[in-house]
């Protein structure tokens, strides 16, 4: 290959084909993808659901752990890990 080639996206248009994500512009919850996915799986094994939301006005990330219509809100992933340990999950 002598020249750089564009990869075609699944929809067939070239509009979104060459989007790159910069680590500085990615939100914290998305920047820790594997850790977050692992925590989601560990909570799922205990019957809980882990989600994250981002406030529209300032972009602050909030983590929500839910089970049986009861929810707990956390602002840091370390607090989520501590709660997982508290309910008997893997640390």
C-alpha positions in Angstrom: 0.0 0.0 0.0 1.6 3.2 -1.1 -1.2 5.6 -0.1 -3.4 5.8 2.9 -6.8 4.4 2.2 -10.1 5.3 3.9 -12.1 2.5 5.4 -15.7 2.4 4.4 -18.1 2.4 7.3 -21.0 -0.1 7.4 -23.7 2.3 6.2 -21.8 3.0 3.0 -21.3 6.7 3.5 -17.9 8.2 4.2 -19.2 10.6 6.8 -18.1 8.6 9.9 -15.4 6.5 8.4 -12.3 8.3 9.8 -13.4 9.4 13.3 -10.7 9.2 15.9 -11.1 9.5 19.6 -8.6 11.4 21.6 -8.0 10.2 25.2 -8.2 13.8 26.4 -11.6 14.4 25.0 -13.2 11.1 26.1 -15.3 11.2 29.2 -13.9 9.4 32.3 -16.5 6.6 32.2 -15.6 5.8 28.6 -11.9 6.2 29.1 -11.9 3.3 31.6 -13.8 0.9 29.3 -12.5 -2.5 30.4 -12.6 -1.7 34.1 -16.2 -0.5 33.8 -17.2 -3.5 31.7 -15.7 -5.8 34.3 -17.6 -4.1 37.1 -20.8 -4.4 35.1 -20.3 -8.2 34.8 -19.4 -8.6 38.5 -22.6 -6.7 39.5 -24.6 -8.8 37.0 -23.5 -12.0 38.7 -25.0 -10.6 41.9 -28.2 -9.6 40.3 -27.4 -5.8 40.1 -27.3 -3.5 37.2 -24.5 -0.9 36.8 -25.0 2.1 34.5 -23.4 5.5 34.1 -25.0 8.8 33.1 -23.6 12.2 32.2 -25.2 15.4 33.3 -25.9 17.7 30.4 -24.9 21.0 32.0 -21.4 20.1 33.2 -20.6 16.6 31.8 -20.2 15.1 35.3 -20.4 11.3 35.3 -22.6 9.5 37.8 -22.6 5.7 38.3 -25.9 4.0 39.2 -26.2 0.6 40.8 -29.8 -0.8 40.8 -31.6 -3.9 42.0 -35.3 -4.5 42.6 -36.3 -0.9 42.0 -33.7 0.4 44.5 -30.7 2.5 43.3 -27.5 3.9 44.7 -25.7 6.7 43.1 -21.9 7.1 43.1 -19.6 9.8 41.7 -16.4 7.8 41.6 -15.6 4.4 40.3 -13.7 3.6 43.5 -16.9 4.0 45.5 -18.6 1.6 43.1 -15.8 -1.0 43.8 -16.2 -0.5 47.5 -20.0 -1.1 47.2 -19.3 -4.2 45.2 -17.1 -5.5 48.0 -19.7 -4.6 50.6 -22.4 -6.7 48.9 -20.2 -9.7 48.6 -18.7 -9.3 45.1 -15.1 -9.8 44.0 -12.8 -6.9 44.9 
